[in-house]
C-alpha cells in the first residue's frame, strides 16, 4: 500500500503528478472490527451470566422485607 516516487522539476516550473490510490477494505473486513465485536459479546455473556445465574442466599439476621431506616430531609 505504500508507494514512493521521485519528481525533478526546474525552478519556477510546475508539474502534475498523478497517483492511483488503493481503496481501503470495508470496516467489516478488518481484523480489529471482529476483535471488538468478540470482546463486546464476551463481556455481554459474562455480565448476563453474573446477573442471571441464581446464587444461594446467605443467612442473615434481618427478616425479609423488614428493614428500618431513618428519613432524612434537607
N, C-alpha and C positions, 0 to 999 in steps of 0.2 A: 504494500500500500504506500510505502514511502517512495519518493521519486526525487531525483536531483537533475539539474540541468545547468549549463554554463552559457551565458549570453555575453557577447562582446559587442559594444556599440561605441561609435565615435562620440566625441564631446559634442554636446548640443543636439544630438540626434535622438530620435525615438525609435523604438522597435516594439512590435506587438509579439507577445509570446502567448501561445495557446496551449493549455494543458487539459487533458481529458481526466476528469475526476472519477474515481471509482465510487459506486453507490455503496453506502453502508447497509449491512443487512438489517432487516426489521428487528425491533426490540425483542420480539418473542423467539428469535433465533440466536440470541446471545446467551452465554453461559450464566452470567450474573442474574439475568431475569429469572431463570428457573431455580437458581440457588436461593434467591429471595422468596420466591413462591414456596419452595420447600421449607424454608425457615418459618414462614408465616403459618403453614399447615402444621408443622411440628409443634410450634408454640400453641396454636389453637387446640390441638389434640391434648397436649399436656394440661392446659388450663381447664378444658372441658372435663378431662378425667379427674382432676383435683376437685372440681366443683361438684360433679355429678355422682361420683362413686360414694355410696354411703359408708360412713365410718361408725365404729362402735362409740356409743356415748360414754362419757366419763361419769363416774359417780360423784355428785357434789352435794353440798349441804343446803342448796336453795331449791325450794319446791318449784316445780314447773309453773310458770305464769305468776309467780309470787315474788316480784322484785319491788322493794320500796325505794323510792328516790325522793329527793327534795326538789321542789320547784325553785328556779332561780329567775328573778325578773330584774330587768335593767330599766 
